Amino acid sequence: MIRAAFAGLALAATLSTPALAKDVMDVADLVEKQGPAVVNISTTKLVKRGPEGLPFALPDDEDMQEFFRRFFPGGVPGGQGGPMQEIPTRGAGSGFIVSSDGYILTNAHVVRNADEVVVKLIDKRKFTAKVVGADARTDVAVIKITANNLPIVKLGDPARLRVGEAVAAIGSPFGFENSVTAGIVSAKGRSLPSENYVPYIQTDVPINPGNSGGPLFNMKGEVVGINSQIYSRSGGYQGVSFAIPIDVAMEVVDQLKSGGKVSRGWLGVVIQEVTADLADSFGLDRPRGALVAQVQPDTPAARAGIQAADVILEFNGRPVENSGDLPRIVGMTKPGSQVPMTVWRKGKTQRLNVTVAELPSEAAQSERGSRTFSRGGLALSELNAEQKRALGLDYGLLVEDANGDAARAGIQTGDVILAVNNAKVTTVDAFRKSIAAVPAGKSVAILVRRGDGSLYVPLKISGD
């Protein structure tokens, strides 16, 4: 307890004592100098909803009409599906100005599918912004306002950040503009289940909805990251926040500004972590590298001679310590480049050369595991123990991707499927069997957990 109190006093001193060193400022000075370059972002998007307020129009299928009469209080007005209506919904986030002529960085999820994006400066001026480009993989977006002589942030080097170093964030949590929070760097190079292309900075800086897209500053007043995600079981801040390193973001920004999209390198392998037992069985000195579980045919990896059971230790001169390092390094390699790599094969190292290809959209998930889609267009996985605890569920199927029938029905990546026609499903195989029994052209009611609520979505199975 006494040690914790002294630790708290040390942090407070770090965050509030002016001029600890020549190039270190306190939070108040930081806000005064850098705050004018931080902006509030508000978005409007038109969401289609059925006449009953559901996120779909009720189906014409008589069996499904009967289902919704039973499970939705009040029944189905008129017994028929109605037309979809467009209802405006509003969102909020943060951003920061990186060029005096109006280029602003934020998160891709802040501006995704927005019909209107409005930027508000600290001096109360408002501008309608244009989305220059957005990259869902890194969650980075570039927007542009028509203005000149704007204040800009100073960019720092995330590689020089130290765990335990003090950092601060400015943003608009819950719409409260220009709010300042502070904390320390908790860890670096974090991989999250949702994204392997970003080595996240983990902090304990209080981040809440509305902070997304705002800057993370070091105590030199330099932006070292973009606040992007929180880990929470309640939906609010619980002490764990994640930021995209600014150097990763700027690589994406350069491509978005020049071409409106991001090109990434691609190998065509399925990889897994090297555990201590695996390292011992392969004769490695310690657990390191990325173990190749599968080489996809007619890919750069296959053409380079990479084999299953190879352990990739180095790629393009950069060491691969963990399996999560490889997608990042390969992704940052320019497509078409021929680069060297080192693999561990049958007890010794081998040097190979590979010509990196561009990551194709249909292979978007290749290097973090193959996805198999069920009939209806859903790629599913069973919830693991950690996900069950976080969601407060004892069963469920996580939607990893949705296309075709599922995408048209409005099922989204990140949804959790609980039941089919009110019958609980606990395994992917059980879901497949349920869907396989549905005649083409008929619909099933999928009970979906989304956020803190649940809803039924009618999934109409096409003939494909």
MOQUI-V180796 format. One record per residue. N is the residue number from 1. RES is the residue in one letter. BURIAL is # if it has 24 or more other C-alpha atoms within 12 Angstrom, else .. Layout:
n & res & burial
N & RES & BURIAL
N & RES & BURIAL
//
This chain:
n & res & burial
1 & M & .
2 & I & .
3 & R & .
4 & A & .
5 & A & .
6 & F & .
7 & A & .
8 & G & .
9 & L & .
10 & A & .
11 & L & .
12 & A & .
13 & A & .
14 & T & #
15 & L & #
16 & S & #
17 & T & .
18 & P & .
19 & A & .
20 & L & .
21 & A & .
22 & K & .
23 & D & .
24 & V & #
25 & M & #
26 & D & #
27 & V & #
28 & A & #
29 & D & .
30 & L & #
31 & V & #
32 & E & .
33 & K & .
34 & Q & #
35 & G & #
36 & P & #
37 & A & #
38 & V & #
39 & V & #
40 & N & #
41 & I & #
42 & S & #
43 & T & #
44 & T & #
45 & K & .
46 & L & .
47 & V & .
48 & K & .
49 & R & .
50 & G & .
51 & P & .
52 & E & #
53 & G & .
54 & L & #
55 & P & #
56 & F & #
57 & A & #
58 & L & #
59 & P & #
60 & D & .
61 & D & .
62 & E & .
63 & D & .
64 & M & #
65 & Q & #
66 & E & #
67 & F & #
68 & F & #
69 & R & .
70 & R & .
71 & F & .
72 & F & .
73 & P & .
74 & G & .
75 & G & .
76 & V & #
77 & P & .
78 & G & .
79 & G & .
80 & Q & .
81 & G & #
82 & G & .
83 & P & .
84 & M & .
85 & Q & .
86 & E & .
87 & I & .
88 & P & .
89 & T & .
90 & R & #
91 & G & #
92 & A & #
93 & G & #
94 & S & #
95 & G & #
96 & F & #
97 & I & #
98 & V & #
99 & S & #
100 & S & .
101 & D & .
102 & G & #
103 & Y & #
104 & I & #
105 & L & #
106 & T & #
107 & N & #
108 & A & #
109 & H & #
110 & V & #
111 & V & #
112 & R & #
113 & N & .
114 & A & #
115 & D & #
116 & E & #
117 & V & #
118 & V & #
119 & V & #
120 & K & #
121 & L & #
122 & I & #
123 & D & .
124 & K & .
125 & R & .
126 & K & .
127 & F & #
128 & T & #
129 & A & #
130 & K & #
131 & V & #
132 & V & #
133 & G & #
134 & A & #
135 & D & #
136 & A & #
137 & R & #
138 & T & #
139 & D & #
140 & V & #
141 & A & #
142 & V & #
143 & I & #
144 & K & #
145 & I & #
146 & T & .
147 & A & .
148 & N & .
149 & N & .
150 & L & #
151 & P & #
152 & I & #
153 & V & #
154 & K & #
155 & L & #
156 & G & #
157 & D & .
158 & P & #
159 & A & .
160 & R & .
161 & L & #
162 & R & .
163 & V & .
164 & G & .
165 & E & #
166 & A & #
167 & V & #
168 & A & #
169 & A & #
170 & I & #
171 & G & #
172 & S & #
173 & P & #
174 & F & .
175 & G & #
176 & F & .
177 & E & #
178 & N & #
179 & S & #
180 & V & #
181 & T & #
182 & A & #
183 & G & #
184 & I & #
185 & V & #
186 & S & #
187 & A & .
188 & K & #
189 & G & #
190 & R & #
191 & S & #
192 & L & #
193 & P & .
194 & S & #
195 & E & #
196 & N & #
197 & Y & #
198 & V & #
199 & P & #
200 & Y & #
201 & I & #
202 & Q & #
203 & T & #
204 & D & #
205 & V & #
206 & P & #
207 & I & #
208 & N & #
209 & P & #
210 & G & #
211 & N & #
212 & S & #
213 & G & #
214 & G & #
215 & P & #
216 & L & #
217 & F & #
218 & N & #
219 & M & #
220 & K & #
221 & G & #
222 & E & #
223 & V & #
224 & V & #
225 & G & #
226 & I & #
227 & N & #
228 & S & #
229 & Q & #
230 & I & #
231 & Y & #
232 & S & #
233 & R & .
234 & S & .
235 & G & .
236 & G & .
237 & Y & #
238 & Q & .
239 & G & #
240 & V & #
241 & S & #
242 & F & #
243 & A & #
244 & I & #
245 & P & #
246 & I & #
247 & D & #
248 & V & #
249 & A & #
250 & M & #
251 & E & #
252 & V & #
253 & V & #
254 & D & #
255 & Q & #
256 & L & #
257 & K & #
258 & S & .
259 & G & .
260 & G & .
261 & K & .
262 & V & #
263 & S & #
264 & R & #
265 & G & #
266 & W & #
267 & L & #
268 & G & #
269 & V & #
270 & V & #
271 & I & #
272 & Q & #
273 & E & #
274 & V & #
275 & T & .
276 & A & .
277 & D & .
278 & L & .
279 & A & #
280 & D & .
281 & S & .
282 & F & #
283 & G & .
284 & L & #
285 & D & .
286 & R & .
287 & P & #
288 & R & #
289 & G & #
290 & A & #
291 & L & #
292 & V & #
293 & A & #
294 & Q & #
295 & V & #
296 & Q & #
297 & P & .
298 & D & .
299 & T & #
300 & P & #
301 & A & #
302 & A & #
303 & R & .
304 & A & #
305 & G & #
306 & I & #
307 & Q & #
308 & A & #
309 & A & #
310 & D & #
311 & V & #
312 & I & #
313 & L & #
314 & E & #
315 & F & #
316 & N & #
317 & G & .
318 & R & .
319 & P & #
320 & V & #
321 & E & #
322 & N & #
323 & S & #
324 & G & #
325 & D & #
326 & L & #
327 & P & #
328 & R & #
329 & I & #
330 & V & #
331 & G & #
332 & M & #
333 & T & #
334 & K & #
335 & P & .
336 & G & .
337 & S & .
338 & Q & .
339 & V & #
340 & P & #
341 & M & #
342 & T & #
343 & V & #
344 & W & #
345 & R & #
346 & K & .
347 & G & .
348 & K & .
349 & T & .
350 & Q & .
351 & R & #
352 & L & #
353 & N & #
354 & V & #
355 & T & #
356 & V & #
357 & A & #
358 & E & #
359 & L & #
360 & P & .
361 & S & .
362 & E & .
363 & A & #
364 & A & #
365 & Q & #
366 & S & #
367 & E & #
368 & R & #
369 & G & #
370 & S & #
371 & R & .
372 & T & #
373 & F & #
374 & S & #
375 & R & #
376 & G & #
377 & G & #
378 & L & #
379 & A & #
380 & L & #
381 & S & #
382 & E & #
383 & L & #
384 & N & .
385 & A & .
386 & E & .
387 & Q & .
388 & K & .
389 & R & .
390 & A & .
391 & L & #
392 & G & .
393 & L & .
394 & D & .
395 & Y & #
396 & G & #
397 & L & #
398 & L & #
399 & V & #
400 & E & #
401 & D & #
402 & A & #
403 & N & #
404 & G & #
405 & D & #
406 & A & #
407 & A & #
408 & R & .
409 & A & #
410 & G & #
411 & I & #
412 & Q & #
413 & T & #
414 & G & #
415 & D & #
416 & V & #
417 & I & #
418 & L & #
419 & A & #
420 & V & #
421 & N & #
422 & N & .
423 & A & .
424 & K & .
425 & V & #
426 & T & #
427 & T & .
428 & V & #
429 & D & .
430 & A & #
431 & F & #
432 & R & #
433 & K & .
434 & S & #
435 & I & #
436 & A & .
437 & A & .
438 & V & #
439 & P & .
440 & A & .
441 & G & .
442 & K & #
443 & S & #
444 & V & #
445 & A & #
446 & I & #
447 & L & #
448 & V & #
449 & R & #
450 & R & #
451 & G & .
452 & D & .
453 & G & .
454 & S & .
455 & L & #
456 & Y & #
457 & V & #
458 & P & #
459 & L & #
460 & K & #
461 & I & #
462 & S & .
463 & G & .
464 & D & .
//
